[in-house]
Amino acid sequence: MPQLDTSTWFTTILSMLISLFALIQLKFYKHIFPTNPTLTSLKTTNLTTPWESKWTKIYSPLSLPHQS
């Protein structure tokens, strides 16, 4: 049974890691990061709804008095 030749594995793995590192560096180099992020003002708008000014209550049919 022939033995597996592992003499080139170190060179192959090392070259793969170096090329992977270079590709990741190029990917990060091409990415554009925002230089000065500015804060946007959060303005709250008051929406007027018809039920805002009056008192409302929702009655469940089970809570109503029993009608005979």
N, CA, C and O of each residue as an XYZ file, in Angstrom:
272
protein
N       0.854     -1.179      0.000
C       0.000      0.000      0.000
C       0.899      1.240      0.000
O       1.749      1.388      0.878
N       0.713      2.135     -0.984
C       1.597      3.311     -1.079
C       1.278      4.337      0.009
O       0.133      4.484      0.437
N       2.309      5.030      0.433
C       2.148      6.072      1.453
C       1.715      7.373      0.781
O       2.057      7.640     -0.371
N       0.957      8.174      1.525
C       0.485      9.461      1.029
C       1.615     10.474      1.169
O       2.189     10.638      2.245
N       1.925     11.147      0.068
C       3.013     12.129      0.080
C       2.484     13.447      0.637
O       1.666     14.110     -0.001
N       2.952     13.826      1.825
C       2.484     15.061      2.481
C       3.547     16.141      2.470
O       3.457     17.097      3.241
N       4.545     16.015      1.621
C       5.635     16.980      1.647
C       5.212     18.344      1.112
O       5.805     19.354      1.493
N       4.210     18.406      0.246
C       3.803     19.699     -0.332
C       2.620     20.325      0.400
O       2.168     21.409      0.029
N       2.117     19.659      1.427
C       0.945     20.189      2.114
C       1.217     21.524      2.798
O       0.375     22.421      2.766
N       2.378     21.658      3.412
C       2.703     22.903      4.109
C       2.734     24.079      3.134
O       2.203     25.150      3.427
N       3.361     23.873      1.972
C       3.438     24.943      0.967
C       2.048     25.274      0.433
O       1.723     26.444      0.229
N       1.244     24.269      0.210
C      -0.101     24.495     -0.321
C      -0.967     25.253      0.682
O      -1.649     26.210      0.315
N      -0.944     24.835      1.930
C      -1.764     25.486      2.955
C      -1.276     26.904      3.211
O      -2.085     27.816      3.381
N       0.034     27.100      3.241
C       0.575     28.438      3.480
C       0.227     29.391      2.336
O      -0.141     30.540      2.580
N       0.340     28.927      1.102
C      -0.001     29.794     -0.032
C      -1.506     30.087     -0.058
O      -1.918     31.183     -0.438
N      -2.323     29.111      0.344
C      -3.753     29.342      0.404
C      -4.082     30.404      1.455
O      -4.912     31.279      1.208
N      -3.441     30.334      2.621
C      -3.710     31.316      3.671
C      -3.253     32.715      3.262
O      -3.935     33.699      3.549
N      -2.109     32.807      2.596
C      -1.607     34.119      2.161
C      -2.540     34.719      1.111
O      -2.856     35.907      1.171
N      -2.983     33.904      0.150
C      -3.879     34.434     -0.881
C      -5.242     34.793     -0.287
O      -5.860     35.769     -0.711
N      -5.713     34.024      0.678
C      -6.974     34.347      1.335
C      -6.863     35.656      2.111
O      -7.781     36.475      2.090
N      -5.745     35.847      2.791
C      -5.515     37.095      3.514
C      -5.480     38.278      2.547
O      -6.046     39.333      2.832
N      -4.812     38.100      1.398
C      -4.726     39.179      0.414
C      -6.096     39.511     -0.160
O      -6.420     40.683     -0.351
N      -6.900     38.499     -0.433
C      -8.242     38.750     -0.964
C      -9.121     39.472      0.042
O      -9.882     40.366     -0.328
N      -9.025     39.095      1.306
C      -9.821     39.766      2.332
C      -9.370     41.220      2.496
O     -10.197     42.113      2.676
N      -8.057     41.454      2.432
C      -7.550     42.825      2.523
C      -8.039     43.672      1.360
O      -8.408     44.830      1.554
N      -8.049     43.116      0.155
C      -8.547     43.859     -0.998
C     -10.041     44.145     -0.866
O     -10.516     45.213     -1.251
N     -10.763     43.193     -0.325
C     -12.203     43.385     -0.148
C     -12.474     44.531      0.832
O     -13.348     45.364      0.589
N     -11.729     44.572      1.930
C     -11.894     45.660      2.900
C     -11.394     46.986      2.341
O     -11.932     48.041      2.677
N     -10.371     46.943      1.490
C      -9.817     48.164      0.935
C     -10.812     48.827     -0.014
O     -10.868     50.054     -0.091
N     -11.592     48.030     -0.732
C     -12.557     48.577     -1.684
C     -13.834     49.045     -1.013
O     -14.617     49.776     -1.622
N     -14.059     48.643      0.218
C     -15.281     49.027      0.918
C     -15.183     50.481      1.357
O     -14.165     50.907      1.901
N     -16.243     51.234      1.118
C     -16.253     52.660      1.466
C     -16.983     52.833      2.792
O     -18.171     52.532      2.909
N     -16.257     53.318      3.776
C     -16.850     53.578      5.078
C     -17.278     55.039      5.145
O     -16.616     55.887      4.547
N     -18.358     55.362      5.848
C     -18.742     56.767      5.982
C     -17.714     57.521      6.825
O     -17.305     57.057      7.890
N     -17.307     58.684      6.334
C     -16.258     59.427      7.030
C     -16.799     60.120      8.274
O     -16.279     59.921      9.372
N     -17.835     60.928      8.109
C     -18.411     61.648      9.237
C     -19.902     61.356      9.331
O     -20.696     62.021      8.664
N     -20.298     60.396     10.126
C     -21.738     60.167     10.259
C     -22.380     61.328     11.006
O     -21.914     61.723     12.074
N     -23.440     61.864     10.444
C     -24.111     63.001     11.065
C     -25.388     62.523     11.740
O     -26.031     61.577     11.285
N     -25.739     63.183     12.817
C     -26.957     62.850     13.538
C     -28.141     63.505     12.844
O     -28.093     64.684     12.490
N     -29.181     62.748     12.658
C     -30.390     63.319     12.081
C     -31.341     63.647     13.221
O     -31.482     62.887     14.179
N     -31.976     64.773     13.093
C     -32.890     65.181     14.163
C     -34.185     64.382     14.036
O     -34.752     64.241     12.953
N     -34.621     63.876     15.157
C     -35.847     63.097     15.179
C     -36.989     64.011     15.599
O     -37.124     64.367     16.770
N     -37.791     64.374     14.641
C     -38.926     65.253     14.931
C     -40.168     64.392     15.127
O     -40.513     63.569     14.279
N     -40.821     64.594     16.242
C     -42.049     63.850     16.486
C     -43.214     64.678     15.978
O     -43.355     65.857     16.304
N     -44.034     64.043     15.184
C     -45.200     64.743     14.657
C     -46.427     64.269     15.422
O     -46.643     63.071     15.601
N     -47.214     65.217     15.860
C     -48.440     64.889     16.578
C     -49.572     64.754     15.578
O     -50.007     65.733     14.972
N     -50.034     63.543     15.416
C     -51.150     63.307     14.515
C     -52.443     63.408     15.315
O     -52.587     62.811     16.382
N     -53.367     64.174     14.775
C     -54.641     64.306     15.472
C     -55.584     63.226     14.975
O     -55.800     63.065     13.774
N     -56.126     62.507     15.904
C     -57.066     61.446     15.574
C     -58.412     61.788     16.174
O     -58.473     62.487     17.185
N     -59.502     61.310     15.574
C     -60.825     61.696     16.089
C     -61.087     61.203     17.502
O     -61.856     61.825     18.235
N     -60.471     60.109     17.897
C     -60.746     59.570     19.233
C     -59.798     60.133     20.295
O     -59.858     59.743     21.461
N     -58.932     61.047     19.882
C     -57.975     61.586     20.834
C     -58.649     62.508     21.861
O     -58.266     62.527     23.031
N     -59.632     63.255     21.422
C     -60.232     64.248     22.318
C     -61.389     63.690     23.141
O     -61.774     64.319     24.126
N     -61.946     62.572     22.795
C     -63.076     62.047     23.564
C     -62.725     60.721     24.223
O     -61.828     60.000     23.787
N     -63.455     60.429     25.276
C     -63.227     59.210     26.028
C     -63.954     58.069     25.351
O     -65.149     58.172     25.073
N     -63.259     56.998     25.085
C     -63.889     55.852     24.441
C     -63.610     54.602     25.263
O     -62.602     54.501     25.963
N     -64.511     53.678     25.158
C     -64.317     52.405     25.829
C     -64.913     51.325     24.933
O     -66.001     51.489     24.382
N     -64.201     50.243     24.800
C     -64.678     49.138     23.990
C     -65.266     48.099     24.936
O     -64.600     47.624     25.856
N     -66.513     47.763     24.693
C     -67.193     46.791     25.540
C     -67.118     45.423     24.887
O     -67.437     45.257     23.710
N     -66.705     44.485     25.646
C     -66.717     43.103     25.184
C     -68.116     42.562     25.338
O     -68.776     42.876     26.328
N     -68.611     41.744     24.384
C     -69.965     41.191     24.524
C     -70.146     40.371     25.784
O     -71.264     40.265     26.288
N     -69.099     39.800     26.297
C     -69.223     38.995     27.501
C     -69.371     39.853     28.762
O     -69.905     39.392     29.770
N     -68.897     41.100     28.700
C     -68.983     41.940     29.885
C     -70.298     42.733     29.962
O     -70.591     43.360     30.981
N     -71.076     42.700     28.889
C     -72.354     43.405     28.912
C     -73.342     42.656     29.787
O     -73.219     41.442     29.947
N     -74.321     43.349     30.359
C     -75.319     42.663     31.176
C     -76.139     41.695     30.319
O     -76.388     41.916     29.134
N     -76.534     40.641     30.969
C     -77.293     39.597     30.269
C     -78.684     40.108     29.915
O     -79.412     40.599     30.779
N     -79.053     39.988     28.630
C     -80.371     40.445     28.191
C     -81.265     39.250     27.954
O     -80.913     38.341     27.202
N     -82.424     39.248     28.594
C     -83.347     38.106     28.461
C     -84.499     38.468     27.565
O     -85.381     37.642     27.329
